[in-house]
Amino acid sequence: MDVQPSRIGALLREWRQRRRLSQLDLALVADTSTRHLSCVETGRAHPSREMVLRLSTALDVPLRERNTLLLAADYAPAYRESSLDDEDMAAVRSAVEVMLTAHEPYPAVLVDRCWNVLAANRGMAVLTDDVPPHLLAPRPNVFRLALHPDGLAARLVNLSEVRTLFLDRLQRQVNASGDPELRALHDEVRRYPVPAFDGAAAGDDGEARRASPIEVPLRIRTPHGVLSMFSTMATFGAPADVTLSELAIELFYPLDEFTSAALRGTNLDLNRASGPMLAAWPSS
């Protein structure tokens, strides 16, 4: 990672401005003086390692970028970045497998910070059936799957709503993190052409949407009928590892009894010996 130590002041200022904090606001939260913070940002003072970490915490900087700030100040990174295959991550892999398997027959995925799918349960088949291989390899991405015209977009009854929600969500993440990979993903998916689709012909009635407690459910046409789902996100508490801090599990739930019955009736082979596959897309 080629970061010059002289950049620490500019990087801290960028993060402060991204968080919409004044120097006084940040100084109060980080228990330092406005004068010292100003000197750090302008390069007239060099922050200690403790100060870089304290400011990073106050600014809610992701662990990956905290390491970048430390390198910029000529200090060693504080947080390691493990592989999911590492021995020390065995407990994490086990927890993920328990959550994904327990959620069947409802869909669930494990994603990284850029929404690449690292693992999925067998319930995801109801969403990925008929998705072409080029969207599944080398690794599926939630936003590409949802918004690409060859993916779910052509089957989403409420595509316009879902597209707006997804793009807004991704833009907020870009604004909050400054992550160039997320920015590139947003620029890519917002340029996807929107498939023409007659929602009314597929049962897209406004009354059903108004009656929903979820503002924008995922309403998708499948061989089992139009399924309506919503999702929740689960993350790991108090991570001390970059990889762990960037993992999230998205769990999909049925929004109505029809969807619940349809998913329960998909006849997944729950007795299959192997569970969800980590770091790979399930073969079936």
N, C-alpha and C positions, 0 to 999 in steps of 0.2 A: 504494500500500500504506500504509494509515493506521495506523502504529505509533508510539506515543509513546516518546521517548528514555528516560523514567523507567521503562519496563518492562524494561530490559535485565537488571537484577538478578533480577527475578521469572522471566524467561524462562530465564536460565542455571540458576537453581535448579530449574525444571521439568525441564530437560534432564538435569541431574545426577541428580535423583530418578528420572527415567525410566530412566536407565542403572544405577540402583541403586548409585551411588557415594557415599561419604562425602566431605565437604569435604577431608579429608586425602588420600583416594585421588586425587581430581581434582587437588589441588594438586601432588602428587608427579608425576603424569603430565604436567601442564602446566608444570612447572618454575616454580612460584610458591609463595607462602606461604599457609598456611591462613588467616592473619589477613587478608591482602589479599583472598582469595577471599570470606571472610565479609563484609568491608566492601563488596565489589562486589554481592553478593547482597542485602544489606540496604539498598543505596543510599547508604551512607556514603562510598563511593569510586566514581569513574567510570573504567571500564576504558579503556585505550588501544585503538586499532584493532588493533594487533598482539596484544594480550591477548585480545580478542574472537575473533580468528582462531585463536589458540593453544588457547583453551578449546574452540572449535568442533571443532577437529581432535581434541583429546583426548576429546571426547564423541561423536565420530563423527556429527556433525550433518550431515544432507544439505545439499548446496550451496544449494538453494532456501531452507532455513531458516537457513543461515549468513548469507545476504543479509538475512533478516528480523532476525537478531540485530544485524547491523551498523546497519541502519536504526533499530533500537530504541536503539542507543547514539549515534545522530546521526552516523553515518558513511555514506559512499556504498557501495553494494553492490560486492562484489569479483568476482562472477561474473556474466557476461552470460547471457541466456536467448535463444537463437537459434531461428529457425524451421528446420525440416528443408529448406525451400525455399531457404534462404540460400546464397549462393555459397560461403561458407566451410565449409558442410556437405557440399559435393560429394563429398569423400572418404568421408564417413560414409555417404551415400546409396549410393555405389558399393560399399562394403564390405557393406552390408546386402543389396543386390541379389545380390552374389556368393554370400553365405551362403544366402539363401533359394532362389535358383535351383539352387545345387549340391546342396541337400538334397532336391530333387524326385527321385522321386515321393512322398517322405515329407512330411508336413505341417510347416509352420514359420510363425511369425508374429513380427512386431515389435510390441512393446507399450510403452506409456508407464507412468508410475508408478502409475496407477490401472487398469492392465491393459486399457486401450482399445487396440484393434488399429489400428496405423498402416499396416501393410503385411502382406501374406500371399503365400505362394507358391500355385501351382495345386494342390498336394497337399492344401491345406486343404479343397478341395471335398468330399473324402470325409467330412469332419466336418460341413460346413455345408449339404450337400444337404438340402432339405426344411425348413430352418430358416426360419420366417416372416420377412417383411421388417422387422417392427417390432423384431426383435432384431439386425438387420444395419444399420439406419439410425438416426440419422445416422452412427454408428460402432459396430461390434461391440465388446462387452466380454467378455473371456474368462470371467469369473465368471457373467455373465448367460447367456452361451451354454451354459455347462456345467450350471447349476443351475436355470434357468427351466424350468417344466413344458412350455413350448412349444418349448424348445430341445433340448439333448442329453439332459436328465434322463430323458425318457421312453424313451430308447434305451440308457441306461447299464445294463449288466448288474449292475454293482456300485455302484449309485447311492449306497447308504448309506455305503459306505467313501469314495467320492470326495467326497461332500458333507461328511463329517466332516473329511477332509484339507483341502479347499479352505477351509472356514470357519476351521479352526485356522490355516492359513497366513495368511489374510487378517487374523485377529485378532492374530497375532504382528506383522504389518506395522503394524497400527494402534498396537499397544503400543509398537513401536520408533520410530515416526515421529510419532505424534500427529496425523497428517494427517486433517483433517476430511472430505475427499472420500473417503478410504479408509474412514473410520468410517461415512459415509453409505452407501457401497456395501455394507459388511458388514451394516449394519442392514437394508438392502433385501433382499439375497439370502438372509439367514437366515430371512426371513419367507415365502419362496416355499413354496407347498404342495408336498409330495412326492408325485409320481405313484405310484399303485399299480402294482406290477409283479411278475410272477411270474418271478424270476430263474432258478429251476430249469428252468422250461419253455424258457428260452432258452439252456440249456447252462451255467448258472452253477454249476459243480461246485467244491467246496471244495478238492479235491486239486490242481486246476490253480493255484489261488491259493497253496497251500502250497509248491508246487514253484517258484514264481517268486522270482527274486532281488530283485524290486521289491515292497515291501510293499503298495502300492496302485497297480496299473497302471490305465490307462484301458481298460476293456473295454466296447466299444460295438457294438450291433447295426447292421449296414449291409446293403445289397443284396448285398454280397460275402461276408457271413457275420459272425460275431462277431470283431472285430479287437481285439487286445491291444497296447497301446502304453505307453511311458514317455517322459518328456521330460527334457531338460537345459536349463539357462539359460545364455546367454552375455551378458556385459556389456562395456562399453568400459573399458579400463584408464586410470587417471590422468586422468579428465575434468576440464576447466577450464570447462565450460559446463553450465548447469543442465539444459538439454534433453538433452544427451548423457549426463549422469550418471543420468538417469531412464529411459533406453532399455534394453530387454532383448530378446533374441531367444530365443524358446522353440522348441526343435527336438524334434519327436516322432520316436521310433524304434520299429520293430516289436519286440515282445517274443518272437515265435515265428516259425517259418518260414512258417506259414500266413498270418500277417498280412503278412509281407514279400512273399510271392508275390502276395497279393491286391492290395497297394498297387502292386507293379510291374506288375500286370495291368490297372490302371485306364485305360491307354491315354491318358495326358495328352498333349496336343499340345505336346511340348517344342520343336518347331520354330517355335512362334508368335513373331512378330517382337518383341513387347514382353514384357519380363520382369515381375517383381513390381511392383506399383504402390505408390508411397509416398504417404502421407497420404490414402489412399483404399482402399476395399475392391475387390479385383479384380472385374472385370465378369464373368469366367468362369474 
